[in-house]
Amino acid sequence: MIRTQIYLTDRQRSELAAISKTFGKNQSELIREAIDSLIAKTGQSRREIVLREAAGIWKERSDLPDFKAIRAEWDRD
């Protein structure tokens, strides 16, 4: 793990301390869990955005082979 310093407001610090006592976890662990949750949430959104942007990028290209014909050659009779 890498040590990182963060700044919290007084309210954030006191709420984090209360949550820490309630769940029996140290504050660092709670912060790591919150960051993991944020990464999972925004990571999914980022993937969806990239996929939407990539959808159909080849539809106007005329230099590509006829994939349906190639695929038909592979299909079993």
C-alpha positions in Angstrom: 0.0 0.0 0.0 1.0 3.6 -0.6 0.6 6.1 2.2 -1.5 9.1 1.1 -2.4 12.2 3.0 -5.9 13.7 2.6 -7.6 16.7 4.1 -11.1 16.3 5.7 -13.5 18.8 7.0 -14.3 18.7 10.8 -17.7 17.2 10.0 -16.2 14.5 7.7 -13.6 13.6 10.3 -16.2 13.3 13.1 -18.6 11.4 11.0 -15.8 9.0 9.8 -14.8 8.5 13.5 -18.4 7.6 14.4 -18.8 5.2 11.5 -15.5 3.7 12.4 -16.6 2.9 15.9 -20.0 1.6 14.7 -18.5 -0.9 12.2 -15.4 -1.7 14.1 -13.1 -0.7 11.3 -10.3 1.8 11.2 -10.8 5.0 9.3 -8.2 4.2 6.7 -10.1 1.0 5.8 -13.4 2.9 5.5 -11.7 5.4 3.2 -10.3 2.7 1.0 -13.7 1.0 0.8 -15.3 4.3 -0.2 -12.7 4.8 -2.9 -13.1 1.3 -4.2 -16.9 1.9 -4.4 -16.3 5.2 -6.3 -13.9 3.5 -8.7 -16.3 0.7 -9.4 -19.2 3.1 -10.0 -17.3 5.6 -12.3 -15.3 2.8 -14.0 -18.6 1.2 -15.2 -19.8 4.6 -16.5 -16.5 5.2 -18.2 -16.7 1.8 -19.9 -20.2 2.5 -21.1 -19.2 5.9 -22.5 -16.3 4.4 -24.4 -18.5 1.6 -25.8 -21.1 4.1 -27.0 -18.5 6.2 -28.7 -17.0 3.2 -30.4 -20.4 1.8 -31.6 -20.7 2.0 -35.4 -17.2 3.5 -36.0 -16.7 1.1 -39.0 -20.2 1.4 -40.5 -19.2 4.0 -43.2 -15.9 2.3 -44.1 -15.6 1.0 -47.7 -12.2 -0.6 -47.4 -13.3 -3.5 -45.2 -14.0 -7.0 -46.6 -17.5 -8.4 -46.7 -17.6 -10.0 -43.3 -21.0 -11.7 -44.0 -19.5 -13.5 -47.0 -16.4 -14.5 -45.1 -18.6 -15.8 -42.2 -20.8 -17.7 -44.6 -17.7 -19.6 -45.8 -17.1 -20.8 -42.2 -20.6 -21.9 -41.5 -21.3 -25.6 -41.7 -23.9 -26.8 -44.1 
